[in-house]
């Protein structure tokens, strides 16, 4: 049973904002990538999902560079509007890197000790409980070994994952980690995924940890501990205005929790689903599924944006037809 309240943190950028685009191009030598920052106009449904299916949340920290949706009820008692300048050291601003934005979350004023981080493409679509994210004030997570490689389609991201794995390997001996918390790493809670760990355990090198594109539970003490240990590493990434292959990201906080054994074993893959937005996708089927969470990831540059946007909004409107109290 949890004794502490649980906050949500969500980050958002309005890539259609001309002022933001001008500021972006001031620091970027290449043209503006409109595909990367296109807005699907579905943020309001994130708030509707939270109100309907996660009403137990203590506070929502809405993090932006100062942008605010016109429809947002800023006076809602659970909403805390957070600008980058409110918590990120001035020497790193302005920033256009999600890594810098995430690495300094511990400095957000009045952030609860226990919080869940959402990207703005992660939605609550069915009833959730506090115990889906924290149990006995421990973050719920799935500790499964998985090879880190650079054979994917996103070379930059793959390199960042290698940087994160190197961070873990520098601070932890994976064999000792598993030995000290065997019941958390070798757990039937993970279903067949536990076999991945059993297969990779005999290898001498640390392979990496399985990722999930879902909201991440964090203890704020984790972020503070890592910052104390790796202040220079965090500073090096924060100095980059945009993401680079030399960065680390917020996964180092997750790795720290897993390495320290400060987590509760939980089957993350049964809780939610990663669903890439694509042409003629069956969004309604996902919304009607048993999953509690969905990550609607915009990864296909060739998608028919205007058509899929209409279809996606229609599906969301069918799922959440009523305005939430977070809207004016």
C-alpha positions, 0 to 999 in steps of 0.5 A: 500500500502506498503512503505517498501521493502520486503526481503525473508529469507530462511534457508538451510542445506546440510545434505549430507555434511560429514564435517557437519555430523562429527560436528553434531555427535560430539555434539550428543550422538546418531547416525546420523538421515539421514532421517531427513536431507535427501536432495531432490535436489530441492532447485534450483527450490525455486529460479526459483519460486521466480524469476518467481513469486515473482520478486518484492522481494528486497533481499534474505538472504540465511542462512546456517552454511557456506554451499553453493550449487555448482550451486548458483550464489553468485554474484547475486545482490539480494542474501545475503549469511548469515552464522550462525556466522554472526548473532547468538551470538558465545556462541550458536554456533555451533547449529543444532537447527532450533529454535536457527537459527530462534530466532535470525533473527533480528540480520541478517545484512541489513535485511529489516524491513519487511521480509518473512521467508521460510523453504526450503520446501516452494515453490512459484508456481504461481504469487504473489504480495507484498500484499500477504504478507504485506498490509500497511506494516502490516504482512498478517496473519490469527488470528483463535483460535484453541486448542493446544494439545499433542495428535499428532504423534510428541510429541516434537513439541506438547510440543513446541506448548504448550510452545508457547501458555504459552508465549502468555497467559503470555503476553496477555489476549485473550479476551482483544486482540479480543475485541481491534481488533475485526475486525481482529479476527472476520473477514469473510476473514477467511471463515468458520475458523472464526467459530472456534474462535466464538466457543472457545471465551467463554472458560476461558482459552486461547486454542491456535492459528491455525497454517499454514505450509506456509511462515511467514511474520514478522516485524523486530520490532516484533522480537526485542520487543520479545527479549527485553521482553524475553531475558532469554527465548530465551537464554534458547532455544538457549543454546540447540544444538538440539531441545528439548521439553522445547524449544520455537520457532519462532511462538512466534513472530507470536503470538506477532504480533497477540496479539498486533494487528499488522497484516492484516487479510488474508486467509492464507489457500487459498494462499497455501497448505501443501502437505506431500511427499508420495509414488506416490504423484501427484505433477503435480496436485499441481503445476497446481493448483490455489495455490500460495505457496506449502509446500512439507513436508518430514514427511514419513520415509517410503517413497521410497526416491530415486523413489519419488525424481526422480518423484519430480524433474521431476515435478519441471523440468516440472514446471520450465524448465529454469535456473534462474539468481540465478544459474551459 
